[in-house]
Amino acid sequence: MNITIPRAALLQSVQHCQNIVERRHTIPILANLLLEANNDTLSITATDLEVGLRSQSPAIVETSGSITLSARKLFDIIKELDPEQDVTLETGDGFVIIRSGRSRFRVASLSSSEYPGITEETNESSISLSSDTLRDMISATSFAMSTDETRKYLTGTLFEIDDQQMLRLVTTDGHRLALSEINLEQSSETKTCIVPRKAVIELNKLCDHCEDQVELFLGERQIRVKAGSNVLVSKLIDARFPVYQDVIPVNNPCKVVVERSSFDQVLRRSMIVANEFTHDIRLVFSEKGIDVSAHNTEQEEAEEHISAEYNGQEVAVGFNGKYLRDTLSALRTASVSIDLKDELSPILISGEGEQQSRYVIMPMRI
C-alpha cells in the first residue's frame, strides 16, 4: 500500500475511528485501525466487536492494499504533523512508513487478514433526517442514560418509530426520564430498538461533523447509520425497554413557569451546601414564586427566592438538584414549564411553548 492524503482529512477520519477503540482489550488487533486503500479512496475502520465505524476519504492511491496500525500511535503522530503538508503512508515488511514534510516515522503493523469485519444487516427499516435534528434529539436525551450495568436495558437510548410516523428517543435511569420526538417527513414501518450508550455518543459526534442528511437503518439486531462519508454500525441491546408512557404525568394540576437561566443559577448556588452525594434540594412552590433551599450534615444551609408564575396550591417537594440542572441544560427555551401535583408525585418539565422534548423527574424525601 502506498498512498498520499491531506493531513486534515486523515486526522478527521482517524479521530472519528479511534474513539471506538477500547483502551483495555483482550484481543491485541482491536487496538488497531484497519486501513484499506483502493480506487482513490482510503477507508479506515475501527471496531470493538459491538460498535464499528468506517470512515472514507479521497486519497492518491499509487498502490492499493490494506494494513492495521495502532490507533493511539497513528492519532498521536498525525495530530502533531504540519497541517500544511500532505501525509504519505507506505507499507513495508511488518512496518508502515509515515512521511510528511521533513518528518518520518516507522510504525509496527499487523496483517489486515486478522482484523474482524463489520457485518451489516440488509433487512432494515430506513429513515432520513437532518444531522442537526438528530444531534438535537440526542443532546436532549442522552444525559439521562443509566450507567448501571446490572440494568443493561437502561444504559442505552430507545429509538422508536410509531404508527403515526413519529420518531421518538427516550432515556431513563429509573429516577428521571427524557423524551424527544419529531414527525418524520417520510413513511416508515413501526420499529423499536435500544441503542447502546457508546453508539449514541459516537453518533452525536458524527452529526457534529455532518452537514447532510443522516440515514438510519434499524434492523432486528443492529443499527446502521450513514453520516456523510462515515458509516456507524452497532449491535442493539437485546432487552425490553420499560413502558415509559406509564410514568409520564398527565393530570398534574399545578403549573409554574420560570426563567430558565435564572432558575439554573439559583440551583447552582444552593447546591454548594447540598449533600455532595444526594444533591438534595427543597423547592416550595407558591403564588409568590419558588423558594429554594439546601442543607448538609454540617448544619450549613442556603436559601433563595426566585420569581415565577404559579397557579395552584402551595407544594413543597424535594429533588436531586443535579437532575434538575441537567434538564435545564438540555432545554433551549428562555423559560421552562413545570407541571406538578404534590410532594410525592413526579413532575413534568418542558420548554415553555415547546413540546418536542419533555422530562420527568421523581421527587426525593428530604
GULOLO-160239 format. One record per residue (C-alpha): residue number from 1; chain; x, y, z. Coordinates in Angstrom, 3 decimals, padded with zeros to 6 digits. Example, Ala and Ser with C-alpha at 12.3 -4.5 7.8 and 13.67 -1.06 7.14 Angstrom:
<nodes>
num, chaine, xx, yy, zz
1, A, 012.300, -004.500, 007.800
2, A, 013.670, -001.060, 007.140
</nodes>
This chain:
<nodes>
num, chaine, xx, yy, zz
1, A, 000.000, 000.000, 000.000
2, A, 001.310, 003.432, -000.958
3, A, -000.939, 006.491, -000.646
4, A, -000.840, 010.272, -000.194
5, A, -003.630, 012.111, 001.606
6, A, -004.200, 015.624, 003.014
7, A, -003.328, 015.746, 006.700
8, A, -006.696, 017.334, 007.702
9, A, -008.765, 014.595, 006.034
10, A, -006.628, 011.833, 007.546
11, A, -006.753, 013.372, 011.016
12, A, -010.530, 013.687, 010.972
13, A, -011.018, 010.060, 009.877
14, A, -008.543, 008.726, 012.439
15, A, -010.090, 010.867, 015.172
16, A, -013.582, 009.519, 014.474
17, A, -012.389, 005.911, 014.424
18, A, -010.005, 005.946, 017.389
19, A, -012.926, 006.847, 019.688
20, A, -014.314, 003.361, 019.030
21, A, -011.143, 001.596, 020.146
22, A, -011.193, 000.431, 023.768
23, A, -008.149, 001.254, 025.883
24, A, -008.362, -002.118, 027.597
25, A, -008.677, -005.048, 025.243
26, A, -008.104, -008.796, 025.305
27, A, -007.612, -009.125, 021.540
28, A, -004.463, -007.185, 020.516
29, A, -005.574, -006.344, 016.989
30, A, -008.647, -004.499, 018.315
31, A, -006.254, -001.774, 019.482
32, A, -005.536, -001.150, 015.790
33, A, -007.297, 000.623, 012.943
34, A, -007.810, -001.123, 009.616
35, A, -006.558, 000.971, 006.670
36, A, -007.700, -000.061, 003.168
37, A, -006.632, 001.835, 000.042
38, A, -008.394, 001.282, -003.270
39, A, -009.866, 003.322, -006.156
40, A, -008.530, 006.677, -004.938
41, A, -010.130, 006.173, -001.523
42, A, -008.699, 005.452, 001.907
43, A, -011.113, 003.586, 004.162
44, A, -010.371, 003.439, 007.901
45, A, -012.263, 001.022, 010.129
46, A, -012.443, 000.545, 013.893
47, A, -014.438, -001.947, 015.945
48, A, -014.718, -003.281, 019.485
49, A, -016.929, -006.176, 018.234
50, A, -020.044, -004.325, 019.493
51, A, -019.709, -000.955, 017.726
52, A, -017.913, -000.376, 014.431
53, A, -017.140, 002.743, 012.397
54, A, -015.898, 003.093, 008.817
55, A, -014.652, 006.463, 007.557
56, A, -013.672, 007.163, 003.949
57, A, -011.538, 009.966, 002.488
58, A, -010.261, 010.748, -001.043
59, A, -006.572, 009.918, -001.479
60, A, -003.947, 009.463, -004.163
61, A, -003.525, 005.676, -004.252
62, A, -000.349, 004.642, -006.041
63, A, -000.514, 001.082, -004.710
64, A, -003.687, -000.401, -003.260
65, A, -003.632, -002.656, -000.210
66, A, -004.600, -002.950, 003.448
67, A, -002.876, -002.969, 006.847
68, A, -003.638, -002.312, 010.521
69, A, -001.901, 000.220, 012.764
70, A, -002.100, 001.161, 016.435
71, A, -004.995, 003.642, 016.758
72, A, -003.320, 005.564, 019.565
73, A, 000.059, 005.893, 017.852
74, A, -001.422, 006.814, 014.483
75, A, -003.611, 009.513, 016.019
76, A, -000.770, 010.915, 018.130
77, A, 001.508, 011.091, 015.091
78, A, -000.987, 012.638, 012.674
79, A, -002.148, 015.365, 015.072
80, A, 001.477, 016.537, 015.554
81, A, 002.316, 016.769, 011.841
82, A, 002.458, 020.023, 009.888
83, A, -001.151, 020.927, 008.921
84, A, 000.040, 022.317, 005.584
85, A, 001.821, 019.123, 004.465
86, A, 000.227, 016.032, 002.886
87, A, 000.866, 012.661, 004.503
88, A, 002.283, 009.604, 002.731
89, A, 001.735, 006.072, 004.048
90, A, 003.797, 003.209, 002.637
91, A, 003.763, -000.371, 003.880
92, A, 006.915, -002.403, 004.381
93, A, 007.840, -005.726, 005.975
94, A, 005.786, -005.580, 009.188
95, A, 006.001, -001.774, 009.313
96, A, 004.380, 001.330, 007.832
97, A, 006.457, 004.378, 006.874
98, A, 004.661, 007.689, 007.562
99, A, 006.125, 010.777, 005.860
100, A, 005.088, 014.417, 005.997
101, A, 007.416, 017.283, 005.122
102, A, 010.665, 016.587, 006.975
103, A, 009.033, 014.128, 009.386
104, A, 009.375, 010.377, 009.022
105, A, 008.000, 007.607, 011.272
106, A, 008.372, 003.835, 011.121
107, A, 005.460, 002.176, 012.930
108, A, 004.831, -001.538, 013.535
109, A, 001.776, -003.035, 011.836
110, A, -000.320, -006.202, 011.913
111, A, -001.816, -008.064, 008.977
112, A, -005.311, -006.977, 007.923
113, A, -006.324, -010.621, 007.467
114, A, -006.718, -010.972, 011.241
115, A, -008.960, -007.921, 011.601
116, A, -012.639, -008.721, 012.343
117, A, -015.050, -007.479, 009.709
118, A, -018.153, -005.365, 010.300
119, A, -021.283, -007.322, 009.434
120, A, -024.158, -005.248, 008.067
121, A, -027.784, -006.416, 008.057
122, A, -029.847, -005.929, 004.912
123, A, -033.468, -006.322, 006.126
124, A, -033.733, -002.947, 007.827
125, A, -036.226, -000.115, 008.216
126, A, -034.700, 003.141, 006.982
127, A, -035.381, 006.793, 007.716
128, A, -033.616, 010.010, 006.759
129, A, -033.399, 013.268, 008.727
130, A, -031.081, 016.227, 009.056
131, A, -027.941, 015.832, 011.127
132, A, -028.902, 018.927, 013.153
133, A, -032.250, 017.396, 014.101
134, A, -030.756, 014.075, 015.171
135, A, -027.967, 015.811, 017.118
136, A, -030.513, 017.969, 018.955
137, A, -032.613, 014.916, 019.858
138, A, -029.590, 013.024, 021.183
139, A, -028.368, 016.054, 023.143
140, A, -031.837, 016.456, 024.635
141, A, -031.954, 012.889, 025.966
142, A, -028.521, 011.235, 026.268
143, A, -027.722, 012.671, 029.719
144, A, -030.456, 010.517, 031.306
145, A, -028.994, 007.169, 030.178
146, A, -028.146, 004.939, 033.145
147, A, -024.593, 003.833, 033.972
148, A, -025.806, 000.829, 035.976
149, A, -024.596, -002.220, 034.041
150, A, -026.833, -004.514, 036.128
151, A, -029.790, -002.971, 034.301
152, A, -028.427, -003.136, 030.773
153, A, -031.724, -002.124, 029.197
154, A, -031.418, 001.338, 030.782
155, A, -027.833, 002.009, 029.611
156, A, -028.875, 002.959, 026.080
157, A, -031.396, 005.075, 024.185
158, A, -034.741, 003.810, 022.938
159, A, -035.261, 004.612, 019.246
160, A, -038.964, 004.257, 018.423
161, A, -040.989, 004.829, 015.273
162, A, -044.729, 004.576, 015.940
163, A, -047.693, 004.134, 013.594
164, A, -048.186, 007.912, 013.470
165, A, -044.734, 008.297, 011.851
166, A, -043.230, 009.835, 014.963
167, A, -039.556, 009.248, 015.708
168, A, -039.028, 009.217, 019.444
169, A, -035.826, 008.964, 021.517
170, A, -036.286, 008.022, 025.178
171, A, -033.809, 007.524, 028.033
172, A, -034.243, 006.798, 031.732
173, A, -032.125, 005.757, 034.707
174, A, -035.107, 004.934, 036.930
175, A, -035.071, 008.348, 038.665
176, A, -035.675, 010.583, 035.658
177, A, -036.841, 010.253, 032.078
178, A, -036.020, 012.277, 028.952
179, A, -038.066, 012.153, 025.749
180, A, -037.645, 013.932, 022.409
181, A, -039.822, 013.367, 019.359
182, A, -040.395, 014.674, 015.829
183, A, -042.739, 013.941, 012.932
184, A, -040.961, 012.111, 010.125
185, A, -041.268, 013.546, 006.629
186, A, -041.376, 010.091, 005.053
187, A, -043.324, 006.953, 005.884
188, A, -041.641, 004.065, 007.670
189, A, -042.744, 000.877, 009.362
190, A, -043.031, 000.839, 013.140
191, A, -039.811, -000.030, 014.938
192, A, -038.445, -000.174, 018.481
193, A, -034.821, -000.786, 019.467
194, A, -032.349, 000.120, 022.235
195, A, -029.072, 001.617, 021.005
196, A, -026.066, 001.264, 023.391
197, A, -024.572, 004.312, 025.100
198, A, -021.274, 004.172, 023.189
199, A, -023.000, 004.128, 019.809
200, A, -025.265, 007.039, 020.822
201, A, -022.276, 009.139, 021.912
202, A, -020.358, 008.427, 018.701
203, A, -023.440, 009.107, 016.588
204, A, -023.747, 012.514, 018.230
205, A, -020.116, 013.280, 017.319
206, A, -020.689, 012.238, 013.709
207, A, -023.672, 014.588, 013.463
208, A, -021.427, 017.451, 014.594
209, A, -019.248, 016.938, 011.502
210, A, -022.019, 016.193, 009.006
211, A, -023.926, 018.888, 007.116
212, A, -026.054, 016.492, 005.063
213, A, -028.974, 014.227, 005.766
214, A, -028.306, 011.268, 008.061
215, A, -029.695, 007.864, 007.127
216, A, -030.699, 005.450, 009.893
217, A, -031.187, 001.758, 009.161
218, A, -032.879, -000.063, 012.029
219, A, -032.610, -003.855, 011.955
220, A, -033.519, -006.674, 014.323
221, A, -030.101, -006.875, 015.977
222, A, -028.271, -003.864, 014.577
223, A, -028.460, -000.148, 013.834
224, A, -026.527, 001.288, 010.894
225, A, -026.069, 004.998, 010.318
226, A, -024.698, 006.796, 007.267
227, A, -023.470, 010.308, 008.056
228, A, -021.544, 011.861, 005.192
229, A, -018.510, 009.682, 004.452
230, A, -018.871, 007.772, 007.734
231, A, -020.816, 004.587, 008.469
232, A, -021.529, 003.606, 012.083
233, A, -022.712, 000.076, 012.854
234, A, -023.730, -001.121, 016.313
235, A, -025.330, -004.123, 017.891
236, A, -028.557, -003.408, 019.760
237, A, -029.251, -004.114, 023.423
238, A, -031.313, -007.297, 023.449
239, A, -033.832, -006.373, 026.138
240, A, -037.239, -004.805, 026.655
241, A, -037.362, -001.106, 027.463
242, A, -039.680, -000.072, 030.338
243, A, -043.185, 001.096, 029.454
244, A, -042.186, 004.728, 029.701
245, A, -045.674, 006.051, 028.877
246, A, -046.877, 004.947, 032.317
247, A, -044.535, 007.320, 034.184
248, A, -045.286, 010.483, 032.205
249, A, -047.687, 012.604, 034.319
250, A, -050.896, 013.560, 032.510
251, A, -053.024, 015.129, 035.263
252, A, -050.696, 017.416, 037.203
253, A, -053.000, 020.352, 038.062
254, A, -050.373, 022.867, 039.229
255, A, -048.167, 024.710, 036.762
256, A, -045.172, 027.008, 037.209
257, A, -043.342, 028.996, 034.534
258, A, -039.848, 030.231, 035.454
259, A, -036.953, 031.844, 033.608
260, A, -034.558, 029.001, 032.776
261, A, -031.097, 030.516, 033.253
262, A, -032.071, 032.340, 036.477
263, A, -033.519, 029.146, 037.929
264, A, -030.353, 027.251, 036.997
265, A, -028.178, 029.881, 038.692
266, A, -030.212, 029.655, 041.898
267, A, -029.905, 025.865, 041.893
268, A, -026.164, 026.065, 041.279
269, A, -025.653, 028.392, 044.233
270, A, -027.856, 026.324, 046.534
271, A, -026.057, 023.099, 045.660
272, A, -022.809, 024.482, 047.080
273, A, -024.026, 023.430, 050.531
274, A, -026.219, 020.497, 049.446
275, A, -025.279, 016.913, 050.297
276, A, -022.398, 016.049, 047.942
277, A, -023.785, 012.573, 047.268
278, A, -027.570, 013.066, 047.079
279, A, -027.568, 016.715, 045.894
280, A, -030.948, 017.146, 047.592
281, A, -032.716, 020.469, 047.112
282, A, -036.052, 021.588, 048.615
283, A, -038.414, 023.591, 046.418
284, A, -041.520, 025.330, 047.778
285, A, -043.924, 026.416, 045.041
286, A, -046.409, 029.173, 045.922
287, A, -048.108, 032.217, 044.408
288, A, -045.033, 034.267, 045.420
289, A, -042.727, 032.102, 043.284
290, A, -040.235, 029.375, 044.220
291, A, -038.282, 029.158, 047.472
292, A, -035.120, 027.091, 047.002
293, A, -033.195, 025.729, 049.976
294, A, -030.474, 023.197, 050.742
295, A, -028.554, 021.976, 053.801
296, A, -025.985, 019.365, 054.799
297, A, -024.914, 017.332, 057.830
298, A, -022.587, 020.116, 058.984
299, A, -025.648, 022.324, 059.581
300, A, -024.736, 024.581, 056.660
301, A, -027.668, 025.847, 054.625
302, A, -028.662, 028.038, 051.702
303, A, -031.960, 029.775, 050.946
304, A, -033.033, 031.837, 047.946
305, A, -036.251, 033.020, 046.341
306, A, -036.922, 033.279, 042.617
307, A, -039.927, 034.900, 040.966
308, A, -042.170, 032.636, 038.896
309, A, -045.704, 032.398, 037.571
310, A, -047.593, 029.750, 039.532
311, A, -051.200, 028.613, 039.706
312, A, -052.092, 026.011, 042.288
313, A, -051.853, 025.198, 045.951
314, A, -048.595, 025.555, 047.868
315, A, -046.420, 022.454, 047.384
316, A, -043.040, 021.607, 048.954
317, A, -041.023, 018.969, 047.069
318, A, -037.504, 017.562, 047.344
319, A, -035.391, 016.820, 044.271
320, A, -031.908, 015.815, 043.247
321, A, -030.561, 019.228, 042.212
322, A, -028.210, 017.687, 039.656
323, A, -031.151, 016.098, 037.834
324, A, -032.897, 019.470, 037.673
325, A, -029.788, 021.225, 036.352
326, A, -029.149, 018.501, 033.731
327, A, -032.689, 019.010, 032.456
328, A, -032.414, 022.803, 032.357
329, A, -029.140, 022.485, 030.424
330, A, -030.817, 020.266, 027.829
331, A, -033.596, 022.790, 027.177
332, A, -033.075, 025.756, 024.844
333, A, -036.116, 027.946, 025.562
334, A, -035.882, 031.134, 027.652
335, A, -038.467, 029.859, 030.140
336, A, -039.459, 026.392, 031.327
337, A, -042.815, 024.983, 032.324
338, A, -043.135, 022.611, 035.306
339, A, -046.313, 020.606, 035.915
340, A, -046.674, 019.178, 039.427
341, A, -049.239, 017.581, 041.698
342, A, -047.949, 017.008, 045.232
343, A, -044.774, 016.241, 047.190
344, A, -044.842, 012.527, 046.268
345, A, -045.617, 012.689, 042.538
346, A, -043.186, 013.124, 039.635
347, A, -043.007, 016.448, 037.832
348, A, -043.144, 017.090, 034.087
349, A, -040.748, 019.694, 032.663
350, A, -040.724, 021.139, 029.147
351, A, -039.679, 024.304, 027.365
352, A, -042.351, 026.989, 027.573
353, A, -044.341, 026.776, 024.344
354, A, -042.289, 023.828, 023.046
355, A, -043.311, 020.189, 023.390
356, A, -040.698, 018.371, 021.302
357, A, -038.735, 017.426, 024.427
358, A, -040.254, 016.510, 027.789
359, A, -038.686, 015.439, 031.071
360, A, -039.926, 013.557, 034.109
361, A, -038.136, 013.736, 037.470
362, A, -039.073, 011.697, 040.519
363, A, -039.193, 013.528, 043.883
364, A, -036.997, 012.781, 046.918
365, A, -037.933, 012.542, 050.584
366, A, -035.881, 015.141, 052.470
</nodes>
